[in-house]
Amino acid sequence: MARHRLASDADAARPVRRPWRSSLVLVCGECDGVRGYGPKQVRKALKEAAKAELPAKAVRVVSVSCLDVCPKRAVTVAVAGVGEAAVTISGPAGAARIIGDLRGALEDDG
């Protein structure tokens, strides 16, 4: 039986090609939110707004476990990449504001 030897750098971190172009938007999946506007609705609103207003695959919106901000009656959203920030959203206007900020940052970067 042949033994497979692992290269010494097999556990080293390697860069990968990401499926989004500029920003990663993290939505806390454990925040309470407001009645009828919780993490699932925030993620959906962000994805729909990004699809309508930003270039294709410019932003990736994902749900993550607790971000340790824990606002009352809101959902925490962290943006990594262009326009980095962490904010809380308590209604649809917050999602639109984040996408607007990302659009402006993308335009500034060219």
VMD Tcl script that draws the C-alpha trace (Angstrom):
set ca {
  {0.00 0.00 0.00}
  {1.47 3.34 -1.04}
  {1.73 6.12 1.49}
  {0.95 9.64 0.40}
  {3.41 12.21 1.63}
  {2.13 15.71 2.15}
  {4.25 18.59 1.02}
  {5.63 20.69 3.85}
  {3.60 23.69 2.73}
  {0.31 21.76 2.43}
  {-1.13 23.58 5.44}
  {0.06 27.00 4.34}
  {-2.54 29.64 3.53}
  {-2.99 30.16 -0.17}
  {-4.88 32.99 -1.89}
  {-8.07 31.97 -3.69}
  {-10.16 33.63 -6.34}
  {-13.22 35.17 -4.73}
  {-16.65 35.25 -6.44}
  {-17.22 38.93 -5.64}
  {-15.29 41.93 -6.91}
  {-14.96 44.41 -4.10}
  {-16.95 44.04 -0.88}
  {-18.17 41.37 1.47}
  {-21.23 42.26 3.55}
  {-21.65 40.22 6.75}
  {-25.13 40.10 8.30}
  {-25.37 38.87 11.90}
  {-27.74 35.91 11.87}
  {-28.35 36.07 15.62}
  {-29.54 39.66 16.09}
  {-33.18 40.09 17.15}
  {-34.09 42.82 14.70}
  {-37.49 44.48 14.74}
  {-40.74 42.56 14.39}
  {-40.92 41.61 10.73}
  {-37.41 42.90 9.94}
  {-34.83 40.46 11.25}
  {-31.57 39.09 9.84}
  {-33.23 37.16 7.00}
  {-35.12 40.23 5.81}
  {-31.99 42.43 6.10}
  {-29.94 39.96 4.06}
  {-32.67 39.70 1.43}
  {-33.05 43.51 1.21}
  {-29.29 43.97 0.87}
  {-29.04 41.34 -1.86}
  {-31.95 42.81 -3.82}
  {-30.61 46.37 -3.53}
  {-27.10 45.27 -4.53}
  {-28.42 43.41 -7.55}
  {-30.48 46.41 -8.65}
  {-27.92 49.16 -8.04}
  {-24.40 47.71 -8.24}
  {-22.42 45.99 -11.00}
  {-22.80 42.21 -11.20}
  {-20.94 40.33 -8.48}
  {-19.59 43.55 -6.96}
  {-20.80 42.59 -3.49}
  {-21.37 39.31 -1.69}
  {-23.93 39.32 1.16}
  {-23.60 36.48 3.68}
  {-25.15 35.58 7.00}
  {-22.71 34.87 9.84}
  {-22.92 33.95 13.50}
  {-22.86 36.59 16.23}
  {-20.70 39.66 15.57}
  {-20.77 40.58 19.32}
  {-22.39 43.99 18.83}
  {-25.87 42.85 19.94}
  {-28.05 45.94 19.37}
  {-31.61 46.05 20.67}
  {-34.28 45.90 17.93}
  {-31.73 46.06 15.10}
  {-29.41 43.85 13.04}
  {-25.63 44.31 12.86}
  {-24.06 44.49 9.41}
  {-20.31 44.65 8.77}
  {-18.85 45.63 5.39}
  {-15.36 44.41 4.50}
  {-13.57 45.77 1.47}
  {-14.66 49.02 -0.15}
  {-16.23 51.39 2.37}
  {-15.44 49.26 5.43}
  {-17.86 49.82 8.30}
  {-20.01 48.14 10.94}
  {-23.54 49.48 11.36}
  {-26.87 48.44 12.80}
  {-30.02 48.31 10.67}
  {-33.52 48.62 12.07}
  {-35.48 49.11 8.84}
  {-35.39 48.98 5.03}
  {-33.86 52.47 4.80}
  {-30.70 51.18 6.48}
  {-30.16 48.54 3.80}
  {-30.62 51.15 1.06}
  {-28.12 53.45 2.80}
  {-25.46 50.73 2.93}
  {-25.85 49.93 -0.77}
  {-25.76 53.65 -1.60}
  {-22.52 54.01 0.37}
  {-21.02 51.00 -1.44}
  {-22.05 52.43 -4.81}
  {-20.33 55.72 -3.97}
  {-17.19 53.92 -2.78}
  {-17.07 51.79 -5.94}
  {-17.41 54.87 -8.13}
  {-14.62 56.63 -6.21}
  {-12.31 53.63 -6.69}
  {-12.99 53.62 -10.42}
}
mol new
graphics top color blue
foreach p $ca { graphics top sphere $p radius 0.5 }
foreach p [lrange $ca 0 end-1] q [lrange $ca 1 end] { graphics top cylinder $p $q radius 0.2 }
display resetview
